[in-house]
Amino acid sequence: MINLNQLKKLPTRDNHNCFGCSPNNSSGLQMTFYTDESAVYSRISVPQHLSGWNNLVHGGIIATLLDEIMSWSAIYLLKTIILTKSMTVDFMKPIYVGTDLTVIGKVDQHVHEKKAMVSGEIYDTSEVLCAKSMGTLSLFTPERIKEYNIMDDDALSSFLEFIT
């Protein structure tokens, strides 16, 4: 299993309320990210309040974990702002709340300046692959982010400090 202590921790932005990664969203996942410069990693244990049936992690939460790791992979490795265009998820093994999980994201192909193909995987503590995803991400320039009103100027400014 990957030792996150040997990887570079990505800085945390605290001026947003993202369900996946904001440290300020008390209802969210509060994911933190690490990199070895070829992939992005996160370790998480999903809390009980995000369950589906009994003690299973809700499928939407599994998809969120994968979407978030794929997104941060592209953000960090390609140094750009992204939005998910499409993704598929394969649920391979039940994931139970409270289980320590390792989530891994990689950029598979940087198609052109507006699109990238990415993948994500979730492993349990036995290093068994529990879920995987493939995604197409749209890449945005700061000008397009402003044009589509995706971020306010303050958020965009702090984000640009992160990716440059």
C-alpha positions in Angstrom: 0.0 0.0 0.0 1.2 3.5 -0.7 2.8 5.4 2.2 1.3 8.9 2.0 4.0 10.2 4.4 6.5 9.7 1.6 4.5 11.7 -0.9 4.0 15.5 -1.4 0.9 16.8 0.3 -1.1 19.1 -2.0 -2.1 22.4 -0.4 -5.6 22.8 0.9 -7.7 25.7 -0.1 -10.2 26.8 2.5 -12.2 29.5 0.6 -14.8 27.1 -0.8 -17.5 24.7 0.3 -16.8 21.7 -2.0 -18.5 18.5 -0.7 -15.5 16.4 -1.7 -12.5 18.4 -0.5 -13.4 21.5 1.5 -12.0 21.4 5.0 -14.9 23.7 6.0 -17.8 21.6 4.8 -18.7 19.6 8.0 -21.1 17.4 6.0 -18.6 16.7 3.3 -15.8 14.1 2.8 -12.9 16.6 3.5 -10.5 14.7 1.3 -6.8 15.6 1.3 -4.5 14.8 -1.5 -0.9 13.6 -2.0 1.2 13.1 -5.1 4.2 11.3 -6.4 4.1 13.5 -9.5 2.6 10.7 -11.6 -0.7 10.1 -9.7 -2.8 11.7 -7.0 -3.8 9.8 -3.8 -6.2 10.2 -0.9 -6.9 8.1 2.1 -10.4 8.2 3.6 -12.9 6.4 5.8 -16.4 7.2 4.8 -18.6 8.0 7.8 -21.8 6.2 8.7 -24.1 9.1 7.7 -23.1 8.5 4.0 -24.3 4.9 3.9 -26.7 3.3 1.5 -28.1 -0.1 2.5 -27.1 -1.0 6.1 -23.3 -0.4 6.4 -22.5 0.0 2.7 -21.1 3.3 1.3 -23.8 4.9 -0.9 -23.0 4.4 -4.6 -23.2 8.2 -5.1 -20.5 8.7 -2.5 -18.3 6.2 -4.2 -18.8 8.0 -7.5 -18.0 11.3 -5.7 -14.7 9.9 -4.3 -13.7 8.8 -7.8 -14.8 12.1 -9.4 -12.9 14.1 -6.8 -9.6 12.1 -7.2 -9.8 12.2 -11.0 -10.4 15.9 -10.9 -7.5 16.7 -8.6 -5.3 14.5 -10.7 -6.0 16.7 -13.7 -5.9 19.9 -11.7 -2.5 19.1 -10.2 -0.8 17.1 -13.0 -2.0 19.3 -15.9 -2.0 22.6 -13.9 -5.4 23.6 -15.1 -9.0 24.2 -13.9 -11.4 21.4 -14.8 -15.0 20.2 -14.8 -16.1 16.7 -15.3 -17.8 16.1 -18.7 -18.6 12.4 -18.3 -17.6 9.4 -16.2 -18.4 5.8 -15.8 -18.1 3.8 -12.6 -17.6 0.1 -12.1 -18.6 -1.1 -8.6 -16.6 -4.3 -8.1 -16.8 -5.1 -4.4 -19.0 -3.7 -1.6 -17.4 -0.9 0.3 -18.4 -0.6 4.0 -18.6 2.6 6.0 -15.7 3.0 8.4 -13.3 1.1 6.1 -9.9 2.7 5.4 -9.8 3.3 1.6 -7.0 4.4 -0.7 -8.2 6.4 -3.7 -5.9 6.9 -6.7 -6.3 9.1 -9.7 -4.2 9.3 -12.9 -4.3 11.3 -16.1 -4.4 8.7 -18.9 -4.3 11.0 -21.9 -4.1 14.8 -22.4 -6.1 14.9 -25.6 -5.8 18.6 -26.3 -6.0 21.9 -24.5 -9.7 21.4 -23.8 -10.0 17.7 -22.9 -8.3 15.0 -20.8 -9.0 11.3 -20.1 -8.5 10.3 -16.5 -9.1 7.2 -14.3 -9.7 6.6 -10.7 -9.5 3.5 -8.4 -10.6 2.7 -4.8 -8.8 0.0 -2.8 -9.6 -1.4 0.6 -6.9 -2.2 3.3 -6.3 -5.6 1.7 -5.4 -3.8 -1.5 -8.4 -5.2 -3.3 -9.9 -3.1 -6.1 -13.4 -2.1 -5.0 -14.4 0.4 -7.6 -12.9 2.1 -10.7 -13.8 4.9 -13.0 -13.0 6.5 -16.3 -13.7 10.1 -17.1 -13.5 12.8 -19.6 -12.7 16.2 -18.1 -13.1 19.6 -19.8 -10.1 21.9 -19.2 -10.7 25.6 -18.7 -8.7 28.7 -19.1 -9.2 31.4 -16.4 -11.0 33.5 -19.0 -13.5 30.7 -19.7 -14.0 30.2 -15.9 -14.9 33.9 -15.7 -17.1 33.8 -18.8 -19.2 30.9 -17.4 -19.2 32.4 -13.9 -17.9 29.2 -12.3 -15.8 30.9 -9.7 -15.7 34.4 -8.2 -12.6 36.5 -8.6 -11.3 35.7 -5.1 -11.7 31.9 -5.6 -10.2 32.1 -9.1 -7.2 34.1 -7.8 -6.4 31.6 -5.0 -6.9 28.7 -7.4 -4.4 30.2 -9.9 -1.8 30.5 -7.1 -2.3 26.8 -6.5 -1.9 25.6 -10.1 0.9 27.9 -11.3 
